[in-house]
Every structure is written in structure tokens, then in C-alpha cells.
Amino acid sequence: MGDAAEGLIDADSRIQERMEELEESRRNARKPHAKVDPEKARQLESCRLARTELEQQMVLTTHPVRRDQITQAVAELDRRIAQLA
């Protein structure tokens, strides 16, 4: 009779685990999954890298006209980054 009781406990344990798995899958199904667009991610990373490069140029640039150009370029990149994010 001991073996039968162990079998029932094991079966009960497996049922409980399966119910927990189903509940977890239901919770995950309700969450919206964010799909990553690889092209959009590439453009965003490109803009961020370009902005970093322009910031480095800004530090080294002394000519006022070039500084204005860099400032405008950084502003444009900020606009694009905001649009992509």
C-alpha cells in the first residue's frame, strides 16, 4: 500500500506543477510582446553614434560657424532619436 500512496503523491505533484505552468503561460499570453524592428534599432544606434562623434568634435572645434553647424546637426539627431524611440 505504501507504493500506491507514493504514486498518488507523485501524480498530485505533477498535476500541481502542470497547473503552475499553465498559469504562467496564461500570464505571459496577456503581456504585450514588444517586437523589435531590426532596421529601426540600427537607425537608432547609428544616430546615437553620430551624436557622440559630433559631441567630440564640438569639444575640439573653436571656429564659431563650425560650432553652429555641429549644434544644428546634434539638434537634428536629437529629433530623429526622439522620433525613433
mmCIF file as gemmi writes it, N, C-alpha and C atoms, coordinates in Angstrom:
data_model
loop_
_atom_site.group_PDB
_atom_site.id
_atom_site.type_symbol
_atom_site.label_atom_id
_atom_site.label_alt_id
_atom_site.label_comp_id
_atom_site.label_asym_id
_atom_site.label_entity_id
_atom_site.label_seq_id
_atom_site.pdbx_PDB_ins_code
_atom_site.Cartn_x
_atom_site.Cartn_y
_atom_site.Cartn_z
_atom_site.occupancy
_atom_site.B_iso_or_equiv
_atom_site.pdbx_formal_charge
_atom_site.auth_seq_id
_atom_site.auth_asym_id
_atom_site.pdbx_PDB_model_num
ATOM 1 N N . MET Axp A 1 ? 0.817 -1.175 0 1 0 ? 1 A 1
ATOM 2 C CA . MET Axp A 1 ? 0 0 0 1 0 ? 1 A 1
ATOM 3 C C . MET Axp A 1 ? 0.874 1.257 0 1 0 ? 1 A 1
ATOM 4 N N . GLY Axp A 2 ? 2.073 1.18 0.48 1 0 ? 2 A 1
ATOM 5 C CA . GLY Axp A 2 ? 2.975 2.315 0.515 1 0 ? 2 A 1
ATOM 6 C C . GLY Axp A 2 ? 3.305 2.813 -0.876 1 0 ? 2 A 1
ATOM 7 N N . ASP Axp A 3 ? 3.476 1.881 -1.811 1 0 ? 3 A 1
ATOM 8 C CA . ASP Axp A 3 ? 3.792 2.279 -3.183 1 0 ? 3 A 1
ATOM 9 C C . ASP Axp A 3 ? 2.638 3.035 -3.834 1 0 ? 3 A 1
ATOM 10 N N . ALA Axp A 4 ? 1.427 2.638 -3.547 1 0 ? 4 A 1
ATOM 11 C CA . ALA Axp A 4 ? 0.259 3.308 -4.117 1 0 ? 4 A 1
ATOM 12 C C . ALA Axp A 4 ? 0.152 4.739 -3.608 1 0 ? 4 A 1
ATOM 13 N N . ALA Axp A 5 ? 0.463 4.921 -2.342 1 0 ? 5 A 1
ATOM 14 C CA . ALA Axp A 5 ? 0.401 6.267 -1.773 1 0 ? 5 A 1
ATOM 15 C C . ALA Axp A 5 ? 1.47 7.166 -2.398 1 0 ? 5 A 1
ATOM 16 N N . GLU Axp A 6 ? 2.66 6.608 -2.615 1 0 ? 6 A 1
ATOM 17 C CA . GLU Axp A 6 ? 3.724 7.389 -3.26 1 0 ? 6 A 1
ATOM 18 C C . GLU Axp A 6 ? 3.332 7.759 -4.684 1 0 ? 6 A 1
ATOM 19 N N . GLY Axp A 7 ? 2.68 6.825 -5.369 1 0 ? 7 A 1
ATOM 20 C CA . GLY Axp A 7 ? 2.223 7.089 -6.733 1 0 ? 7 A 1
ATOM 21 C C . GLY Axp A 7 ? 1.204 8.214 -6.765 1 0 ? 7 A 1
ATOM 22 N N . LEU Axp A 8 ? 0.309 8.243 -5.81 1 0 ? 8 A 1
ATOM 23 C CA . LEU Axp A 8 ? -0.693 9.31 -5.738 1 0 ? 8 A 1
ATOM 24 C C . LEU Axp A 8 ? -0.044 10.657 -5.428 1 0 ? 8 A 1
ATOM 25 N N . ILE Axp A 9 ? 0.928 10.642 -4.533 1 0 ? 9 A 1
ATOM 26 C CA . ILE Axp A 9 ? 1.625 11.884 -4.197 1 0 ? 9 A 1
ATOM 27 C C . ILE Axp A 9 ? 2.386 12.403 -5.407 1 0 ? 9 A 1
ATOM 28 N N . ASP Axp A 10 ? 3.059 11.489 -6.136 1 0 ? 10 A 1
ATOM 29 C CA . ASP Axp A 10 ? 3.783 11.884 -7.344 1 0 ? 10 A 1
ATOM 30 C C . ASP Axp A 10 ? 2.83 12.444 -8.404 1 0 ? 10 A 1
ATOM 31 N N . ALA Axp A 11 ? 1.691 11.782 -8.58 1 0 ? 11 A 1
ATOM 32 C CA . ALA Axp A 11 ? 0.714 12.25 -9.558 1 0 ? 11 A 1
ATOM 33 C C . ALA Axp A 11 ? 0.175 13.615 -9.161 1 0 ? 11 A 1
ATOM 34 N N . ASP Axp A 12 ? -0.113 13.786 -7.89 1 0 ? 12 A 1
ATOM 35 C CA . ASP Axp A 12 ? -0.601 15.079 -7.396 1 0 ? 12 A 1
ATOM 36 C C . ASP Axp A 12 ? 0.452 16.166 -7.619 1 0 ? 12 A 1
ATOM 37 N N . SER Axp A 13 ? 1.694 15.814 -7.369 1 0 ? 13 A 1
ATOM 38 C CA . SER Axp A 13 ? 2.795 16.764 -7.558 1 0 ? 13 A 1
ATOM 39 C C . SER Axp A 13 ? 2.907 17.174 -9.031 1 0 ? 13 A 1
ATOM 40 N N . ARG Axp A 14 ? 2.808 16.208 -9.94 1 0 ? 14 A 1
ATOM 41 C CA . ARG Axp A 14 ? 2.88 16.508 -11.379 1 0 ? 14 A 1
ATOM 42 C C . ARG Axp A 14 ? 1.703 17.377 -11.826 1 0 ? 14 A 1
ATOM 43 N N . ILE Axp A 15 ? 0.54 17.103 -11.292 1 0 ? 15 A 1
ATOM 44 C CA . ILE Axp A 15 ? -0.645 17.908 -11.634 1 0 ? 15 A 1
ATOM 45 C C . ILE Axp A 15 ? -0.463 19.34 -11.156 1 0 ? 15 A 1
ATOM 46 N N . GLN Axp A 16 ? 0.038 19.503 -9.952 1 0 ? 16 A 1
ATOM 47 C CA . GLN Axp A 16 ? 0.263 20.845 -9.411 1 0 ? 16 A 1
ATOM 48 C C . GLN Axp A 16 ? 1.292 21.606 -10.256 1 0 ? 16 A 1
ATOM 49 N N . GLU Axp A 17 ? 2.381 20.931 -10.65 1 0 ? 17 A 1
ATOM 50 C CA . GLU Axp A 17 ? 3.39 21.575 -11.493 1 0 ? 17 A 1
ATOM 51 C C . GLU Axp A 17 ? 2.79 21.991 -12.839 1 0 ? 17 A 1
ATOM 52 N N . ARG Axp A 18 ? 1.979 21.12 -13.409 1 0 ? 18 A 1
ATOM 53 C CA . ARG Axp A 18 ? 1.35 21.421 -14.703 1 0 ? 18 A 1
ATOM 54 C C . ARG Axp A 18 ? 0.402 22.608 -14.579 1 0 ? 18 A 1
ATOM 55 N N . MET Axp A 19 ? -0.335 22.684 -13.476 1 0 ? 19 A 1
ATOM 56 C CA . MET Axp A 19 ? -1.253 23.809 -13.277 1 0 ? 19 A 1
ATOM 57 C C . MET Axp A 19 ? -0.46 25.119 -13.151 1 0 ? 19 A 1
ATOM 58 N N . GLU Axp A 20 ? 0.675 25.069 -12.457 1 0 ? 20 A 1
ATOM 59 C CA . GLU Axp A 20 ? 1.516 26.253 -12.338 1 0 ? 20 A 1
ATOM 60 C C . GLU Axp A 20 ? 2.073 26.678 -13.696 1 0 ? 20 A 1
ATOM 61 N N . GLU Axp A 21 ? 2.48 25.709 -14.519 1 0 ? 21 A 1
ATOM 62 C CA . GLU Axp A 21 ? 2.974 26.014 -15.863 1 0 ? 21 A 1
ATOM 63 C C . GLU Axp A 21 ? 1.889 26.678 -16.712 1 0 ? 21 A 1
ATOM 64 N N . LEU Axp A 22 ? 0.674 26.149 -16.636 1 0 ? 22 A 1
ATOM 65 C CA . LEU Axp A 22 ? -0.432 26.72 -17.402 1 0 ? 22 A 1
ATOM 66 C C . LEU Axp A 22 ? -0.733 28.152 -16.947 1 0 ? 22 A 1
ATOM 67 N N . GLU Axp A 23 ? -0.723 28.378 -15.639 1 0 ? 23 A 1
ATOM 68 C CA . GLU Axp A 23 ? -0.974 29.721 -15.114 1 0 ? 23 A 1
ATOM 69 C C . GLU Axp A 23 ? 0.105 30.687 -15.587 1 0 ? 23 A 1
ATOM 70 N N . GLU Axp A 24 ? 1.34 30.245 -15.572 1 0 ? 24 A 1
ATOM 71 C CA . GLU Axp A 24 ? 2.446 31.094 -16.045 1 0 ? 24 A 1
ATOM 72 C C . GLU Axp A 24 ? 2.297 31.415 -17.532 1 0 ? 24 A 1
ATOM 73 N N . SER Axp A 25 ? 1.908 30.423 -18.319 1 0 ? 25 A 1
ATOM 74 C CA . SER Axp A 25 ? 1.73 30.685 -19.749 1 0 ? 25 A 1
ATOM 75 C C . SER Axp A 25 ? 0.548 31.621 -19.998 1 0 ? 25 A 1
ATOM 76 N N . ARG Axp A 26 ? -0.484 31.542 -19.176 1 0 ? 26 A 1
ATOM 77 C CA . ARG Axp A 26 ? -1.615 32.477 -19.3 1 0 ? 26 A 1
ATOM 78 C C . ARG Axp A 26 ? -1.177 33.9 -18.977 1 0 ? 26 A 1
ATOM 79 N N . ARG Axp A 27 ? -0.366 34.043 -17.917 1 0 ? 27 A 1
ATOM 80 C CA . ARG Axp A 27 ? 0.136 35.376 -17.559 1 0 ? 27 A 1
ATOM 81 C C . ARG Axp A 27 ? 0.994 35.955 -18.674 1 0 ? 27 A 1
ATOM 82 N N . ASN Axp A 28 ? 1.831 35.128 -19.265 1 0 ? 28 A 1
ATOM 83 C CA . ASN Axp A 28 ? 2.691 35.595 -20.351 1 0 ? 28 A 1
ATOM 84 C C . ASN Axp A 28 ? 1.891 35.926 -21.603 1 0 ? 28 A 1
ATOM 85 N N . ALA Axp A 29 ? 0.813 35.217 -21.833 1 0 ? 29 A 1
ATOM 86 C CA . ALA Axp A 29 ? -0.008 35.471 -23.015 1 0 ? 29 A 1
ATOM 87 C C . ALA Axp A 29 ? -0.713 36.819 -22.917 1 0 ? 29 A 1
ATOM 88 N N . ARG Axp A 30 ? -0.986 37.267 -21.705 1 0 ? 30 A 1
ATOM 89 C CA . ARG Axp A 30 ? -1.676 38.549 -21.518 1 0 ? 30 A 1
ATOM 90 C C . ARG Axp A 30 ? -0.739 39.736 -21.713 1 0 ? 30 A 1
ATOM 91 N N . LYS Axp A 31 ? 0.545 39.52 -21.524 1 0 ? 31 A 1
ATOM 92 C CA . LYS Axp A 31 ? 1.51 40.616 -21.661 1 0 ? 31 A 1
ATOM 93 C C . LYS Axp A 31 ? 1.738 40.917 -23.141 1 0 ? 31 A 1
ATOM 94 N N . PRO Axp A 32 ? 1.752 42.191 -23.507 1 0 ? 32 A 1
ATOM 95 C CA . PRO Axp A 32 ? 2.073 42.514 -24.891 1 0 ? 32 A 1
ATOM 96 C C . PRO Axp A 32 ? 3.565 42.285 -25.14 1 0 ? 32 A 1
ATOM 97 N N . HIS Axp A 33 ? 3.852 41.617 -26.196 1 0 ? 33 A 1
ATOM 98 C CA . HIS Axp A 33 ? 5.241 41.338 -26.541 1 0 ? 33 A 1
ATOM 99 C C . HIS Axp A 33 ? 5.77 42.446 -27.446 1 0 ? 33 A 1
ATOM 100 N N . ALA Axp A 34 ? 6.851 43.032 -27.05 1 0 ? 34 A 1
ATOM 101 C CA . ALA Axp A 34 ? 7.458 44.101 -27.835 1 0 ? 34 A 1
ATOM 102 C C . ALA Axp A 34 ? 8.279 43.476 -28.957 1 0 ? 34 A 1
ATOM 103 N N . LYS Axp A 35 ? 7.891 43.767 -30.174 1 0 ? 35 A 1
ATOM 104 C CA . LYS Axp A 35 ? 8.634 43.269 -31.325 1 0 ? 35 A 1
ATOM 105 C C . LYS Axp A 35 ? 9.666 44.317 -31.706 1 0 ? 35 A 1
ATOM 106 N N . VAL Axp A 36 ? 10.89 43.889 -31.822 1 0 ? 36 A 1
ATOM 107 C CA . VAL Axp A 36 ? 11.98 44.793 -32.142 1 0 ? 36 A 1
ATOM 108 C C . VAL Axp A 36 ? 12.177 44.794 -33.652 1 0 ? 36 A 1
ATOM 109 N N . ASP Axp A 37 ? 12.092 45.987 -34.236 1 0 ? 37 A 1
ATOM 110 C CA . ASP Axp A 37 ? 12.341 46.147 -35.653 1 0 ? 37 A 1
ATOM 111 C C . ASP Axp A 37 ? 13.843 46.328 -35.832 1 0 ? 37 A 1
ATOM 112 N N . PRO Axp A 38 ? 14.521 45.391 -36.489 1 0 ? 38 A 1
ATOM 113 C CA . PRO Axp A 38 ? 15.978 45.49 -36.6 1 0 ? 38 A 1
ATOM 114 C C . PRO Axp A 38 ? 16.436 46.732 -37.363 1 0 ? 38 A 1
ATOM 115 N N . GLU Axp A 39 ? 15.686 47.151 -38.355 1 0 ? 39 A 1
ATOM 116 C CA . GLU Axp A 39 ? 16.051 48.345 -39.118 1 0 ? 39 A 1
ATOM 117 C C . GLU Axp A 39 ? 15.945 49.589 -38.245 1 0 ? 39 A 1
ATOM 118 N N . LYS Axp A 40 ? 14.886 49.671 -37.476 1 0 ? 40 A 1
ATOM 119 C CA . LYS Axp A 40 ? 14.699 50.812 -36.581 1 0 ? 40 A 1
ATOM 120 C C . LYS Axp A 40 ? 15.788 50.839 -35.509 1 0 ? 40 A 1
ATOM 121 N N . ALA Axp A 41 ? 16.135 49.674 -34.971 1 0 ? 41 A 1
ATOM 122 C CA . ALA Axp A 41 ? 17.203 49.588 -33.968 1 0 ? 41 A 1
ATOM 123 C C . ALA Axp A 41 ? 18.54 50.011 -34.577 1 0 ? 41 A 1
ATOM 124 N N . ARG Axp A 42 ? 18.792 49.629 -35.81 1 0 ? 42 A 1
ATOM 125 C CA . ARG Axp A 42 ? 20.028 50.012 -36.487 1 0 ? 42 A 1
ATOM 126 C C . ARG Axp A 42 ? 20.092 51.519 -36.681 1 0 ? 42 A 1
ATOM 127 N N . GLN Axp A 43 ? 18.987 52.116 -37.127 1 0 ? 43 A 1
ATOM 128 C CA . GLN Axp A 43 ? 18.946 53.563 -37.33 1 0 ? 43 A 1
ATOM 129 C C . GLN Axp A 43 ? 19.144 54.312 -36.016 1 0 ? 43 A 1
ATOM 130 N N . LEU Axp A 44 ? 18.53 53.826 -34.96 1 0 ? 44 A 1
ATOM 131 C CA . LEU Axp A 44 ? 18.653 54.46 -33.654 1 0 ? 44 A 1
ATOM 132 C C . LEU Axp A 44 ? 20.094 54.414 -33.161 1 0 ? 44 A 1
ATOM 133 N N . GLU Axp A 45 ? 20.723 53.269 -33.289 1 0 ? 45 A 1
ATOM 134 C CA . GLU Axp A 45 ? 22.116 53.132 -32.865 1 0 ? 45 A 1
ATOM 135 C C . GLU Axp A 45 ? 23.025 54.004 -33.719 1 0 ? 45 A 1
ATOM 136 N N . SER Axp A 46 ? 22.751 54.09 -34.998 1 0 ? 46 A 1
ATOM 137 C CA . SER Axp A 46 ? 23.538 54.936 -35.89 1 0 ? 46 A 1
ATOM 138 C C . SER Axp A 46 ? 23.441 56.408 -35.49 1 0 ? 46 A 1
ATOM 139 N N . CYS Axp A 47 ? 22.237 56.858 -35.174 1 0 ? 47 A 1
ATOM 140 C CA . CYS Axp A 47 ? 22.041 58.243 -34.74 1 0 ? 47 A 1
ATOM 141 C C . CYS Axp A 47 ? 22.762 58.523 -33.423 1 0 ? 47 A 1
ATOM 142 N N . ARG Axp A 48 ? 22.712 57.579 -32.518 1 0 ? 48 A 1
ATOM 143 C CA . ARG Axp A 48 ? 23.391 57.768 -31.23 1 0 ? 48 A 1
ATOM 144 C C . ARG Axp A 48 ? 24.911 57.847 -31.416 1 0 ? 48 A 1
ATOM 145 N N . LEU Axp A 49 ? 25.444 56.996 -32.276 1 0 ? 49 A 1
ATOM 146 C CA . LEU Axp A 49 ? 26.882 57.036 -32.534 1 0 ? 49 A 1
ATOM 147 C C . LEU Axp A 49 ? 27.285 58.343 -33.217 1 0 ? 49 A 1
ATOM 148 N N . ALA Axp A 50 ? 26.481 58.794 -34.17 1 0 ? 50 A 1
ATOM 149 C CA . ALA Axp A 50 ? 26.767 60.054 -34.851 1 0 ? 50 A 1
ATOM 150 C C . ALA Axp A 50 ? 26.72 61.219 -33.869 1 0 ? 50 A 1
ATOM 151 N N . ARG Axp A 51 ? 25.781 61.188 -32.958 1 0 ? 51 A 1
ATOM 152 C CA . ARG Axp A 51 ? 25.669 62.254 -31.955 1 0 ? 51 A 1
ATOM 153 C C . ARG Axp A 51 ? 26.907 62.275 -31.062 1 0 ? 51 A 1
ATOM 154 N N . THR Axp A 52 ? 27.378 61.111 -30.659 1 0 ? 52 A 1
ATOM 155 C CA . THR Axp A 52 ? 28.583 61.024 -29.834 1 0 ? 52 A 1
ATOM 156 C C . THR Axp A 52 ? 29.783 61.59 -30.579 1 0 ? 52 A 1
ATOM 157 N N . GLU Axp A 53 ? 29.905 61.26 -31.857 1 0 ? 53 A 1
ATOM 158 C CA . GLU Axp A 53 ? 31.003 61.782 -32.673 1 0 ? 53 A 1
ATOM 159 C C . GLU Axp A 53 ? 30.926 63.302 -32.78 1 0 ? 53 A 1
ATOM 160 N N . LEU Axp A 54 ? 29.735 63.829 -32.996 1 0 ? 54 A 1
ATOM 161 C CA . LEU Axp A 54 ? 29.582 65.284 -33.098 1 0 ? 54 A 1
ATOM 162 C C . LEU Axp A 54 ? 29.886 65.981 -31.768 1 0 ? 54 A 1
ATOM 163 N N . GLU Axp A 55 ? 29.526 65.365 -30.673 1 0 ? 55 A 1
ATOM 164 C CA . GLU Axp A 55 ? 29.847 65.957 -29.369 1 0 ? 55 A 1
ATOM 165 C C . GLU Axp A 55 ? 31.36 66.033 -29.175 1 0 ? 55 A 1
ATOM 166 N N . GLN Axp A 56 ? 32.075 65.015 -29.622 1 0 ? 56 A 1
ATOM 167 C CA . GLN Axp A 56 ? 33.534 65.033 -29.53 1 0 ? 56 A 1
ATOM 168 C C . GLN Axp A 56 ? 34.121 66.132 -30.416 1 0 ? 56 A 1
ATOM 169 N N . GLN Axp A 57 ? 33.549 66.304 -31.607 1 0 ? 57 A 1
ATOM 170 C CA . GLN Axp A 57 ? 34.003 67.379 -32.495 1 0 ? 57 A 1
ATOM 171 C C . GLN Axp A 57 ? 33.723 68.741 -31.877 1 0 ? 57 A 1
ATOM 172 N N . MET Axp A 58 ? 32.591 68.874 -31.207 1 0 ? 58 A 1
ATOM 173 C CA . MET Axp A 58 ? 32.21 70.145 -30.593 1 0 ? 58 A 1
ATOM 174 C C . MET Axp A 58 ? 33.247 70.586 -29.559 1 0 ? 58 A 1
ATOM 175 N N . VAL Axp A 59 ? 33.744 69.628 -28.806 1 0 ? 59 A 1
ATOM 176 C CA . VAL Axp A 59 ? 34.737 69.944 -27.777 1 0 ? 59 A 1
ATOM 177 C C . VAL Axp A 59 ? 36.022 70.488 -28.411 1 0 ? 59 A 1
ATOM 178 N N . LEU Axp A 60 ? 36.387 69.948 -29.566 1 0 ? 60 A 1
ATOM 179 C CA . LEU Axp A 60 ? 37.652 70.325 -30.2 1 0 ? 60 A 1
ATOM 180 C C . LEU Axp A 60 ? 37.544 71.521 -31.135 1 0 ? 60 A 1
ATOM 181 N N . THR Axp A 61 ? 36.333 71.896 -31.526 1 0 ? 61 A 1
ATOM 182 C CA . THR Axp A 61 ? 36.133 72.955 -32.512 1 0 ? 61 A 1
ATOM 183 C C . THR Axp A 61 ? 36.136 74.32 -31.85 1 0 ? 61 A 1
ATOM 184 N N . THR Axp A 62 ? 36.888 75.247 -32.474 1 0 ? 62 A 1
ATOM 185 C CA . THR Axp A 62 ? 36.943 76.619 -31.959 1 0 ? 62 A 1
ATOM 186 C C . THR Axp A 62 ? 36.263 77.615 -32.89 1 0 ? 62 A 1
ATOM 187 N N . HIS Axp A 63 ? 36.105 77.261 -34.15 1 0 ? 63 A 1
ATOM 188 C CA . HIS Axp A 63 ? 35.505 78.176 -35.121 1 0 ? 63 A 1
ATOM 189 C C . HIS Axp A 63 ? 34.004 78.284 -34.874 1 0 ? 63 A 1
ATOM 190 N N . PRO Axp A 64 ? 33.485 79.505 -34.71 1 0 ? 64 A 1
ATOM 191 C CA . PRO Axp A 64 ? 32.062 79.684 -34.351 1 0 ? 64 A 1
ATOM 192 C C . PRO Axp A 64 ? 31.086 79.166 -35.402 1 0 ? 64 A 1
ATOM 193 N N . VAL Axp A 65 ? 31.4 79.283 -36.681 1 0 ? 65 A 1
ATOM 194 C CA . VAL Axp A 65 ? 30.483 78.807 -37.727 1 0 ? 65 A 1
ATOM 195 C C . VAL Axp A 65 ? 30.389 77.283 -37.678 1 0 ? 65 A 1
ATOM 196 N N . ARG Axp A 66 ? 31.54 76.637 -37.514 1 0 ? 66 A 1
ATOM 197 C CA . ARG Axp A 66 ? 31.531 75.165 -37.424 1 0 ? 66 A 1
ATOM 198 C C . ARG Axp A 66 ? 30.796 74.702 -36.162 1 0 ? 66 A 1
ATOM 199 N N . ARG Axp A 67 ? 30.951 75.428 -35.067 1 0 ? 67 A 1
ATOM 200 C CA . ARG Axp A 67 ? 30.238 75.07 -33.833 1 0 ? 67 A 1
ATOM 201 C C . ARG Axp A 67 ? 28.724 75.176 -34.042 1 0 ? 67 A 1
ATOM 202 N N . ASP Axp A 68 ? 28.283 76.203 -34.771 1 0 ? 68 A 1
ATOM 203 C CA . ASP Axp A 68 ? 26.85 76.341 -35.081 1 0 ? 68 A 1
ATOM 204 C C . ASP Axp A 68 ? 26.367 75.169 -35.931 1 0 ? 68 A 1
ATOM 205 N N . GLN Axp A 69 ? 27.182 74.764 -36.915 1 0 ? 69 A 1
ATOM 206 C CA . GLN Axp A 69 ? 26.81 73.626 -37.757 1 0 ? 69 A 1
ATOM 207 C C . GLN Axp A 69 ? 26.67 72.349 -36.925 1 0 ? 69 A 1
ATOM 208 N N . ILE Axp A 70 ? 27.617 72.155 -36.03 1 0 ? 70 A 1
ATOM 209 C CA . ILE Axp A 70 ? 27.568 70.954 -35.189 1 0 ? 70 A 1
ATOM 210 C C . ILE Axp A 70 ? 26.357 71.001 -34.259 1 0 ? 70 A 1
ATOM 211 N N . THR Axp A 71 ? 26.072 72.164 -33.712 1 0 ? 71 A 1
ATOM 212 C CA . THR Axp A 71 ? 24.91 72.316 -32.826 1 0 ? 71 A 1
ATOM 213 C C . THR Axp A 71 ? 23.624 71.987 -33.569 1 0 ? 71 A 1
ATOM 214 N N . GLN Axp A 72 ? 23.511 72.462 -34.802 1 0 ? 72 A 1
ATOM 215 C CA . GLN Axp A 72 ? 22.317 72.163 -35.602 1 0 ? 72 A 1
ATOM 216 C C . GLN Axp A 72 ? 22.233 70.675 -35.936 1 0 ? 72 A 1
ATOM 217 N N . ALA Axp A 73 ? 23.376 70.071 -36.232 1 0 ? 73 A 1
ATOM 218 C CA . ALA Axp A 73 ? 23.389 68.642 -36.544 1 0 ? 73 A 1
ATOM 219 C C . ALA Axp A 73 ? 22.99 67.817 -35.322 1 0 ? 73 A 1
ATOM 220 N N . VAL Axp A 74 ? 23.477 68.201 -34.151 1 0 ? 74 A 1
ATOM 221 C CA . VAL Axp A 74 ? 23.115 67.491 -32.918 1 0 ? 74 A 1
ATOM 222 C C . VAL Axp A 74 ? 21.615 67.639 -32.659 1 0 ? 74 A 1
ATOM 223 N N . ALA Axp A 75 ? 21.077 68.827 -32.881 1 0 ? 75 A 1
ATOM 224 C CA . ALA Axp A 75 ? 19.642 69.037 -32.688 1 0 ? 75 A 1
ATOM 225 C C . ALA Axp A 75 ? 18.828 68.156 -33.633 1 0 ? 75 A 1
ATOM 226 N N . GLU Axp A 76 ? 19.285 68.041 -34.87 1 0 ? 76 A 1
ATOM 227 C CA . GLU Axp A 76 ? 18.598 67.179 -35.837 1 0 ? 76 A 1
ATOM 228 C C . GLU Axp A 76 ? 18.666 65.709 -35.408 1 0 ? 76 A 1
ATOM 229 N N . LEU Axp A 77 ? 19.82 65.295 -34.932 1 0 ? 77 A 1
ATOM 230 C CA . LEU Axp A 77 ? 19.953 63.909 -34.456 1 0 ? 77 A 1
ATOM 231 C C . LEU Axp A 77 ? 19.066 63.669 -33.236 1 0 ? 77 A 1
ATOM 232 N N . ASP Axp A 78 ? 18.982 64.634 -32.349 1 0 ? 78 A 1
ATOM 233 C CA . ASP Axp A 78 ? 18.085 64.505 -31.192 1 0 ? 78 A 1
ATOM 234 C C . ASP Axp A 78 ? 16.649 64.336 -31.639 1 0 ? 78 A 1
ATOM 235 N N . ARG Axp A 79 ? 16.257 65.094 -32.655 1 0 ? 79 A 1
ATOM 236 C CA . ARG Axp A 79 ? 14.892 64.982 -33.184 1 0 ? 79 A 1
ATOM 237 C C . ARG Axp A 79 ? 14.659 63.587 -33.754 1 0 ? 79 A 1
ATOM 238 N N . ARG Axp A 80 ? 15.614 63.069 -34.513 1 0 ? 80 A 1
ATOM 239 C CA . ARG Axp A 80 ? 15.474 61.738 -35.097 1 0 ? 80 A 1
ATOM 240 C C . ARG Axp A 80 ? 15.448 60.643 -34.034 1 0 ? 80 A 1
ATOM 241 N N . ILE Axp A 81 ? 16.311 60.795 -33.028 1 0 ? 81 A 1
ATOM 242 C CA . ILE Axp A 81 ? 16.341 59.819 -31.944 1 0 ? 81 A 1
ATOM 243 C C . ILE Axp A 81 ? 14.999 59.786 -31.217 1 0 ? 81 A 1
ATOM 244 N N . ALA Axp A 82 ? 14.449 60.953 -30.961 1 0 ? 82 A 1
ATOM 245 C CA . ALA Axp A 82 ? 13.136 61.025 -30.295 1 0 ? 82 A 1
ATOM 246 C C . ALA Axp A 82 ? 12.058 60.379 -31.15 1 0 ? 82 A 1
ATOM 247 N N . GLN Axp A 83 ? 12.142 60.58 -32.446 1 0 ? 83 A 1
ATOM 248 C CA . GLN Axp A 83 ? 11.151 60.012 -33.376 1 0 ? 83 A 1
ATOM 249 C C . GLN Axp A 83 ? 11.266 58.48 -33.42 1 0 ? 83 A 1
ATOM 250 N N . LEU Axp A 84 ? 12.484 57.969 -33.379 1 0 ? 84 A 1
ATOM 251 C CA . LEU Axp A 84 ? 12.693 56.523 -33.452 1 0 ? 84 A 1
ATOM 252 C C . LEU Axp A 84 ? 12.414 55.819 -32.127 1 0 ? 84 A 1
ATOM 253 N N . ALA Axp A 85 ? 12.617 56.531 -31.031 1 0 ? 85 A 1
ATOM 254 C CA . ALA Axp A 85 ? 12.463 55.895 -29.711 1 0 ? 85 A 1
ATOM 255 C C . ALA Axp A 85 ? 11.02 55.773 -29.304 1 0 ? 85 A 1
